[in-house]
């Protein structure tokens, strides 16, 4: 809808994720995805319907930031 403009000067740089655990550690990836699935099932069971769930993972913890009925 609207353009966003930063209040201060920004820096541009490339982010390289190729060495992140999610890409290089099979056990971490399996555990991570199992936890994502567990969270999703718990939320959908709570609301008794399919959900569009948004979240993030930071410092070893999962955070659900939004959920709404899936249409």
KOLKOLVEX-838843 format. One line per 2 residues: number of its first residue (from 1); their letters; for each residue x, y, z of N, C-alpha, C, O. Coordinates in steps of 0.05 Angstrom, whole numbers, plus 32768, in hexadecimal, padded with zeros to 4 digits. Layout:
NUM	A	X/Y/Z/X/Y/Z/X/Y/Z/X/Y/Z  ...
//
This chain:
1	XX	8010/7FE8/8000/8000/8000/8000/8011/8019/8000/800D/802B/7FF0  8024/801B/8012/8035/8033/8014/8052/802B/8012/805A/8015/801A
3	XX	8062/803D/8009/807F/8039/8009/8089/8040/8025/807F/8051/8033  809F/8032/802C/80AB/8037/8046/80C6/8045/8041/80D4/803F/802E
5	XX	80CB/8058/8052/80E4/8068/8050/80F2/8067/806B/80E6/806D/8080  810C/8060/806B/811A/805F/8085/8120/807C/808F/8122/808F/8080
7	XX	8121/807E/80AA/8126/8098/80B6/8144/809F/80B5/814B/80B7/80B6  8155/808B/80B3/8172/8090/80B1/817E/8082/8099/8170/8072/808C
9	XX	8196/8089/8092/81A4/807C/807C/81A7/805E/8081/81AC/8056/8098  81A3/804E/806D/81A5/8031/8071/81BF/8026/8063/81C9/8033/8051
11	XX	81C8/800F/806B/81DE/8002/805F/81D4/7FEB/804D/81C0/7FDF/8054  81E2/7FE5/8038/81DB/7FCF/8027/81F1/7FBA/8029/8209/7FC1/8027
13	XX	81E9/7FA1/802D/81FD/7F8C/802E/81EF/7F71/8027/81D6/7F6F/802A  81FE/7F5E/801F/81F4/7F44/8018/81F4/7F32/8031/8207/7F33/8041
15	XX	81DF/7F23/8035/81DD/7F11/804B/81E3/7EF5/8040/81D8/7EED/802B  81F4/7EE6/804D/81FC/7ECB/8044/81F3/7EB7/8059/81FE/7EB5/806F
17	XX	81DE/7EA8/8052/81D3/7E94/8065/81DD/7E78/8060/81D5/7E66/806F  81F0/7E74/804E/81F7/7E59/8046/8204/7E49/805D/8206/7E30/805B
19	XX	820E/7E55/8072/821A/7E46/8088/8209/7E45/80A0/8212/7E3C/80B5  81F0/7E4D/809E/81DD/7E4C/80B5/81D7/7E2F/80BB/81D6/7E1E/80A9
21	XX	81D2/7E29/80D5/81CD/7E0D/80DD/81B6/7E00/80CE/81B6/7DE8/80C8  81A1/7E10/80C8/818A/7E05/80BA/8192/7DF9/809F/8184/7DE7/8095
23	XX	81A8/7E02/8093/81B1/7DF8/8079/81C6/7DE3/807B/81C9/7DD2/8068  81D6/7DE2/8090/81ED/7DD0/8091/81EA/7DBA/80A6/81FA/7DA7/80A5
25	XX	81D8/7DBC/80B9/81D5/7DA8/80CE/81BB/7D99/80CC/81A5/7DA4/80D2  81BC/7D80/80C2/81A4/7D71/80BD/8193/7D6D/80D7/817B/7D6E/80D6
27	XX	81A0/7D67/80ED/8192/7D63/8106/8184/7D7C/8110/816D/7D7B/8119  8192/7D93/810D/8186/7DAC/8115/816D/7DB1/8103/8158/7DB9/810E
29	XX	8170/7DAD/80E9/815A/7DB3/80D7/8142/7DA1/80DD/812B/7DAA/80DD  8147/7D87/80E2/8131/7D75/80E9/8123/7D7D/8103/810A/7D7F/8103
31	XX	8132/7D84/8118/8126/7D8D/8131/8117/7DA7/812D/8102/7DAB/8139  8123/7DB9/811D/8116/7DD3/8118/80FB/7DCF/810B/80E7/7DDB/8113
33	XX	80FB/7DC0/80F6/80E2/7DBC/80E7/80CD/7DAC/80F7/80B5/7DB1/80F5  80D6/7D99/8107/80C3/7D8B/8119/80B6/7D9F/812D/809E/7D9D/8133
35	XX	80C6/7DB2/8137/80BB/7DC5/814A/80A8/7DD8/813C/8093/7DDF/8147  80AE/7DE0/8123/809C/7DF1/8114/8081/7DE3/8110/806C/7DEE/8113
37	XX	8083/7DC9/8109/806A/7DB9/8105/805B/7DB7/811F/8042/7DB9/811F  8068/7DB2/8135/805C/7DB0/8150/804D/7DCA/8157/8036/7DC9/8161
39	XX	8059/7DE0/8152/804D/7DFA/8158/8034/7DFE/8146/801F/7E06/8150  8037/7DF8/812D/8021/7DFA/811A/8009/7DE9/8122/7FF2/7DF3/8121
41	XX	800E/7DD0/8129/7FF8/7DBE/8131/7FEB/7DC9/814B/7FD2/7DC9/814D  7FFB/7DD2/815E/7FEF/7DDC/8177/7FDD/7DF5/8172/7FC8/7DF7/817E
43	XX	7FE6/7E07/8161/7FD6/7E1F/815B/7FBD/7E17/814C/7FA7/7E21/8153  7FBF/7E05/8138/7FA6/7DFE/8129/7F93/7DEE/813B/7F7B/7DF1/8138
45	XX	7F9D/7DDE/814E/7F8C/7DD0/8160/7F7E/7DE4/8173/7F67/7DE0/817A  7F8C/7DF9/817B/7F81/7E0D/818D/7F69/7E1B/8180/7F54/7E1F/818C
47	XX	7F6C/7E22/8167/7F58/7E31/8158/7F44/7E1F/8149/7F30/7E29/813E  7F49/7E05/8149/7F38/7DF2/813B/7F34/7DF7/811E/7F1F/7DF1/8113
49	XX	7F48/7E03/8111/7F47/7E07/80F4/7F63/7E0E/80EA/7F75/7E15/80F9  7F66/7E0A/80D0/7F80/7E10/80C3/7F88/7E2D/80C8/7F77/7E3F/80C7
51	XX	7FA1/7E32/80CC/7FAB/7E4D/80D2/7FC2/7E55/80BF/7FD1/7E44/80B6  7FC3/7E6E/80B9/7FDA/7E7B/80AB/7FEB/7E86/80C2/7FE4/7E9A/80CF
53	XX	8002/7E79/80C7/8012/7E7F/80DF/802C/7E8C/80D6/803A/7E83/80C4  8033/7EA2/80E3/804C/7EAF/80DF/805D/7EAF/80F8/8052/7EB3/810E
55	XX	8076/7EAB/80F6/8087/7EAA/810D/80A4/7EAF/8106/80AB/7EB4/80EF  80B4/7EAD/811B/80D1/7EB0/8117/80E0/7E9F/812B/80D4/7E95/813F
57	XX	80F9/7E9C/8127/810B/7E8D/8138/8123/7E9E/813E/8130/7EA8/812C  8128/7EA2/8158/813E/7EB3/8160/814B/7EA9/8179/813D/7EA3/818D
59	XX	8165/7EA6/8179/8174/7E9F/8191/8169/7E85/819E/8167/7E83/81B6  8163/7E72/818D/815A/7E58/8196/813D/7E56/819E/8134/7E42/81A9
61	XX	812D/7E6B/8199/8111/7E6B/81A1/80FF/7E71/8189/8107/7E80/8177  80E8/7E65/8189/80D3/7E69/8175/80BF/7E7E/817F/80B8/7E7D/8197
63	XX	80B7/7E90/816E/80A3/7EA4/8175/808D/7EA4/815F/8093/7EA5/8147  8074/7EA2/8168/805E/7EA5/8156/8056/7EC3/8157/8050/7ECD/816C
65	XX	8056/7ED0/8140/8050/7EEC/8140/8034/7EF2/8135/8029/7F08/813A  8028/7EDF/8127/800D/7EE4/811D/8001/7EC9/8113/8010/7EB8/8108
67	XX	7FE8/7EC6/8118/7FD9/7EAF/810C/7FBD/7EB8/8106/7FB0/7EC8/8115  7FB3/7EAE/80EF/7F98/7EB5/80E7/7F8D/7E9E/80D7/7F9C/7E8D/80CD
69	XX	7F72/7E9C/80D5/7F67/7E85/80C6/7F71/7E85/80A9/7F72/7E9A/809C  7F77/7E6D/80A0/7F80/7E6A/8084/7F67/7E6A/8072/7F54/7E5C/8077
71	X	7F68/7E7A/805D/7F52/7E7B/804A/7F59/7E6E/8030/7F48/7E6E/801E
//
